[in-house]
């Protein structure tokens, strides 16, 4: 069982930066692929970024590539999402998730555990 708690969301202006954190419980954090997803009002939840257990490989949605950076600190059981050059279209609830198998990092259906989400609002 893994419990995930996101933090770091807020209201910012376009062009600003935010760093989201996701703290995980449990001693097996380092074995999970970790992902970030987001869901805007009236839209489906979509993939944002993912990182392999060792941190050696990362994946990004095209919409955030070059602006967002995913990282993890296995000693702190925490995964981060550094979001730079934020745009109004980045406004959403951001969720972190843990995937034991790691077959398809971009597929939300593969993830076993989810956090409660943190709101990010970007004003123009």
N, C-alpha and C positions, 0 to 999 in steps of 0.2 A: 504494500500500500504506500502510495506517495501522495503527500498533500502539497499543494502549490499555492503560494500567496504572492500576487503581483503588487508592485508599488511603483510610484514615480510618475504617474499620470498627472495631467493638469491642463490648464488653459494657457496657451501661448500664442504669440503672433506668428504669422507666416515668416519663414526664414530662421526661426529660432531652433533651439535644440532641446531635447529631453533625453533622459536616460531612464529606461524602465528596468526594474529588477524583479526577479522571480526567485523567491526562496523556497527550497524544497525540504521536506522532512524525509527521514529515512536514510539508511546507510548505503543504499544502492544507487544513489543519484548518479554516480560516475559511470554507471552502466547504461543509462538512458540517453537516447537521442532526444534533444530538447528543441521545441519549436515555439515560434510566436505566430499567432493568428490575429486577425482583427475582424470586427463586424460593425459596419456602419448601419444607421437606421434604415430599415427597409431593404437591406441587402443581405446576401448570404455571407457566412463566415469565410474568410479567405486567408490563404497562406501568406505569411510575410517573410519568415526566415527560419532556418533550422541549423543545428550544429551537432556534429557527431559526438559520441561520448568523450573521446580524447580531445576534442576541439580541433582536430586536424583537418576537418572538412566542413565547409559551410555552404548553405544554399540560400538564395534570395529570390523573391518575386521580382520580376522585371520592373515593377512600379517603384521599388525602393532601392534597387541596385545602385551603388555609388553614393547613396545618402545614408543608409542604415548599416549598422555593424552589430552582428551578434557575437557574443563571447560568453565564456563560462569560467567559473572558478570552482573546480571540484572540491577544493579544500574548504570552501564556504557553502557548498551545496546551492550555488546561485548561478543563474543565467541572466545575462544582461542584453538589452537592446538599446544601443546608442542611436538616436534618431536625430539627424542633422538636416538642415535646409527643409524644415517641415512646410508642408503645403496644406491648404484647407481640405483637400481631398484625402489627407491622412487622418482626418477626424474619424474616430471610431472607438469602440471598446476593444482593448488589446488583451489577449489571453495568452498565457503560456501553457504548454502542454508537454507531457512526457510520453515517449514511445519506447517500449521495451524491445521491439523487434527491429525497427529502423529500416524497413524495406522501402517505403515510399515516403520520404520526408515531407513532400508537399501535400500529402493527402491527409486531411483532418480525420478521416475515418480510421486511420491507423493508430491514432494516439489513444493511450490508455487512461491518462489522468489529465485533468484540466483545472486551472485556477478559476477564480471567480471573476477575473477581469479588472482592468483599470481604464478609466476614461481618459482619452486624449482628445482635446479640442483645439483646433488651430484656426484662429481668426484671420481674416484677410485684411 
